[in-house]
Structure formats: structure tokens, C-alpha cells
Amino acid sequence: MNMRHNRRPPLRTSRMVPSRVSLRRGEPVQVACAVCGRWRLLERGMLRPHRADDGRTRCPGSGQRITVDEQPEQWLARLRLAERNPSMR
């Protein structure tokens, strides 16, 4: 699949639910697609292309631009807080 953004506004990791992002040190950045929930790697600041549930068409969440605007430590602190506070999940 071609790599092109989906024309939606970029999402910032600091504004996303921390359990839907992985910013672990030493690992590639991963984000769960907001449309289908599949975990995808970031490539050139976008979610890697993937298929919709029908297996044929491109998922509308493919190519979502993601801005990583927090450090792994900040993300981990938010994740730990969310684990203790169900309203933040």
C-alpha cells in the first residue's frame, strides 16, 4: 500500500489515551488505530497502512499523522496513573 496521510488533523500522543500508545524506550513507537484498534508502527510520522475489516479496502485510520510530543517517561507516568484511575483509560 502507498504511504499517504488520510487528510485528518494530526493526533498528539500527549492527548491520546496512554494505553493506546507505546513509547517504550528502545522499541519502535506503536499506536492503536483509532478506527479499527489494530496496533501499528509509525513510519514517517504516520500509522502504517493497513486493511479494513473487510480485508480489501484500506482502513480509514491508515496514514493517520501522529505527533510524538512527549518523552517515554512522561507517557509511562500517564500510563501508570491511568492504570490506577479507570476514568482515564
Backbone as CSV, one residue per row, in Angstrom:
resi,resn,N_x,N_y,N_z,CA_x,CA_y,CA_z,C_x,C_y,C_z
1,MET,0.839,-1.187,0.000,0.000,0.000,0.000,0.878,1.242,0.000
2,ASN,0.417,2.257,-0.680,1.144,3.521,-0.688,1.028,4.203,0.661
3,MET,2.083,4.933,1.004,2.085,5.656,2.268,1.681,7.101,1.999
4,ARG,0.469,7.435,2.367,-0.017,8.811,2.256,-0.911,9.068,3.462
5,HIS,-0.934,10.317,3.903,-1.748,10.580,5.089,-3.221,10.630,4.706
6,ASN,-4.064,10.494,5.711,-5.503,10.372,5.475,-6.241,11.716,5.506
7,ARG,-5.500,12.790,5.497,-6.044,14.156,5.464,-6.755,14.567,6.748
8,ARG,-6.675,13.752,7.764,-7.230,14.131,9.064,-6.172,14.925,9.820
9,PRO,-6.591,15.762,10.757,-5.602,16.509,11.541,-4.698,15.554,12.324
10,PRO,-3.442,15.921,12.494,-2.530,15.064,13.264,-3.009,14.901,14.707
11,LEU,-2.748,13.734,15.261,-3.043,13.458,16.664,-1.748,13.569,17.454
12,ARG,-1.837,14.111,18.653,-0.671,14.226,19.532,-0.725,13.110,20.568
13,THR,0.399,12.449,20.776,0.407,11.339,21.732,0.017,11.798,23.133
14,SER,0.358,13.014,23.499,0.037,13.500,24.842,-1.464,13.676,25.048
15,ARG,-2.228,13.723,23.980,-3.687,13.879,24.064,-4.418,12.545,23.904
16,MET,-3.664,11.493,23.608,-4.267,10.176,23.405,-4.330,9.420,24.724
17,VAL,-5.235,8.461,24.796,-5.299,7.578,25.963,-3.967,6.821,26.008
18,PRO,-3.268,6.854,27.134,-1.922,6.271,27.171,-1.872,4.771,26.883
19,SER,-2.962,4.067,27.124,-2.961,2.627,26.847,-3.098,2.329,25.356
20,ARG,-3.286,3.355,24.537,-3.399,3.181,23.085,-2.125,3.602,22.360
21,VAL,-1.074,3.859,23.152,0.219,4.298,22.619,1.302,3.486,23.312
22,SER,2.384,3.210,22.607,3.539,2.575,23.234,4.785,3.373,22.875
23,LEU,5.350,4.009,23.891,6.571,4.798,23.707,7.717,4.206,24.527
24,ARG,7.749,2.902,24.638,8.789,2.254,25.440,10.167,2.500,24.836
25,ARG,11.097,2.840,25.713,12.482,3.083,25.270,13.047,1.849,24.581
26,GLY,13.751,2.088,23.488,14.399,1.004,22.768,13.486,0.223,21.843
27,GLU,12.208,0.596,21.797,11.255,-0.083,20.919,10.670,0.922,19.933
28,PRO,10.250,0.446,18.765,9.600,1.360,17.822,8.290,1.891,18.403
29,VAL,7.951,3.114,18.051,6.690,3.709,18.511,5.532,2.978,17.846
30,GLN,4.548,2.608,18.666,3.343,1.951,18.166,2.120,2.688,18.686
31,VAL,1.087,2.707,17.856,-0.170,3.355,18.229,-1.311,2.468,17.750
32,ALA,-2.352,2.365,18.556,-3.546,1.631,18.142,-4.366,2.537,17.222
33,CYS,-4.761,2.015,16.092,-5.566,2.767,15.130,-6.873,3.197,15.798
34,ALA,-7.219,4.464,15.651,-8.444,4.991,16.258,-9.698,4.433,15.594
35,VAL,-9.572,3.914,14.388,-10.733,3.399,13.661,-10.965,1.918,13.950
36,CYS,-9.924,1.108,13.791,-10.110,-0.346,13.911,-9.459,-0.952,15.153
37,GLY,-8.600,-0.191,15.827,-7.963,-0.685,17.041,-6.703,-1.504,16.827
38,ARG,-6.318,-1.744,15.577,-5.097,-2.518,15.319,-3.870,-1.709,15.722
39,TRP,-2.914,-2.394,16.327,-1.659,-1.749,16.688,-0.784,-1.668,15.452
40,ARG,-0.292,-0.457,15.188,0.537,-0.226,14.005,1.784,0.554,14.396
41,LEU,2.853,0.302,13.665,4.078,1.075,13.835,3.924,2.418,13.141
42,LEU,4.660,3.396,13.637,4.706,4.681,12.950,5.808,4.631,11.908
43,GLU,5.524,5.193,10.770,6.516,5.321,9.711,6.362,6.718,9.132
44,ARG,7.444,7.481,9.159,7.410,8.868,8.683,6.316,9.673,9.388
45,GLY,6.095,9.377,10.677,5.124,10.129,11.461,3.679,9.769,11.197
46,MET,3.449,8.632,10.547,2.084,8.198,10.228,1.901,6.730,10.601
47,LEU,0.634,6.361,10.853,0.332,4.945,11.061,0.547,4.205,9.751
48,ARG,1.217,3.089,9.840,1.435,2.294,8.629,0.095,1.875,8.032
49,PRO,0.024,1.816,6.711,-1.222,1.423,6.051,-1.643,0.010,6.453
50,HIS,-2.938,-0.180,6.538,-3.480,-1.500,6.840,-4.891,-1.602,6.282
51,ARG,-5.353,-2.820,6.183,-6.666,-3.089,5.595,-7.781,-2.928,6.622
52,ALA,-8.942,-2.590,6.111,-10.145,-2.533,6.944,-10.570,-3.960,7.273
53,ASP,-11.593,-4.083,8.077,-12.064,-5.408,8.490,-12.512,-6.278,7.318
54,ASP,-12.894,-5.656,6.203,-13.325,-6.462,5.055,-12.152,-7.135,4.346
55,GLY,-10.924,-6.741,4.698,-9.740,-7.362,4.119,-9.372,-6.858,2.736
56,ARG,-10.173,-5.983,2.173,-9.907,-5.492,0.820,-9.604,-4.004,0.785
57,THR,-10.415,-3.236,1.468,-10.247,-1.783,1.402,-9.268,-1.304,2.471
58,ARG,-8.740,-0.142,2.238,-7.807,0.466,3.179,-8.588,1.011,4.373
59,CYS,-8.102,0.741,5.575,-8.736,1.273,6.780,-8.633,2.799,6.753
60,PRO,-9.705,3.518,7.067,-9.648,4.982,7.082,-8.626,5.540,8.077
61,GLY,-8.228,4.740,9.056,-7.215,5.183,10.015,-5.795,5.041,9.500
62,SER,-5.616,4.358,8.370,-4.287,4.239,7.765,-3.756,5.627,7.428
63,GLY,-2.494,5.821,7.662,-1.886,7.094,7.310,-2.224,8.227,8.262
64,GLN,-2.807,7.902,9.407,-3.094,8.954,10.389,-1.775,9.547,10.862
65,ARG,-1.656,10.855,10.765,-0.440,11.518,11.237,-0.455,11.565,12.764
66,ILE,0.672,11.221,13.346,0.827,11.187,14.797,2.042,12.033,15.159
67,THR,1.857,12.945,16.085,2.965,13.751,16.589,3.340,13.228,17.968
68,VAL,4.556,12.738,18.092,5.045,12.266,19.391,5.570,13.494,20.117
69,ASP,4.773,13.986,21.057,5.110,15.238,21.733,5.363,15.050,23.227
70,GLU,5.782,13.854,23.595,6.127,13.599,24.994,7.268,12.591,25.037
71,GLN,7.985,12.623,26.125,9.088,11.693,26.339,8.537,10.377,26.884
72,PRO,9.272,9.282,26.691,8.804,7.999,27.219,8.472,8.045,28.713
73,GLU,9.240,8.797,29.480,8.986,8.881,30.921,7.645,9.550,31.209
74,GLN,7.322,10.580,30.444,6.039,11.270,30.624,4.880,10.337,30.267
75,TRP,5.031,9.627,29.157,3.999,8.684,28.735,3.814,7.587,29.786
76,LEU,4.924,7.053,30.296,4.848,5.985,31.289,4.161,6.468,32.567
77,ALA,4.430,7.699,32.970,3.761,8.258,34.152,2.254,8.361,33.908
78,ARG,1.864,8.798,32.714,0.428,8.874,32.383,-0.199,7.486,32.349
79,LEU,0.542,6.512,31.815,0.042,5.139,31.747,-0.171,4.574,33.150
80,ARG,0.777,4.783,34.024,0.648,4.284,35.403,-0.508,4.954,36.132
81,LEU,-0.689,6.238,35.905,-1.807,6.955,36.512,-3.138,6.408,35.988
82,ALA,-3.198,6.151,34.697,-4.425,5.618,34.092,-4.738,4.216,34.613
83,GLU,-3.706,3.441,34.900,-3.934,2.099,35.445,-4.608,2.167,36.811
84,ARG,-4.311,3.216,37.564,-4.901,3.380,38.898,-6.250,4.088,38.856
85,ASN,-6.517,4.809,37.781,-7.726,5.616,37.686,-8.540,5.186,36.460
86,PRO,-9.556,4.360,36.635,-10.320,3.830,35.496,-10.928,4.899,34.587
87,SER,-11.211,6.070,35.095,-11.817,7.104,34.250,-10.835,7.648,33.214
88,MET,-9.549,7.350,33.366,-8.538,7.837,32.422,-8.201,6.810,31.348
89,ARG,-8.821,5.658,31.380,-8.482,4.605,30.412,-9.151,4.817,29.096
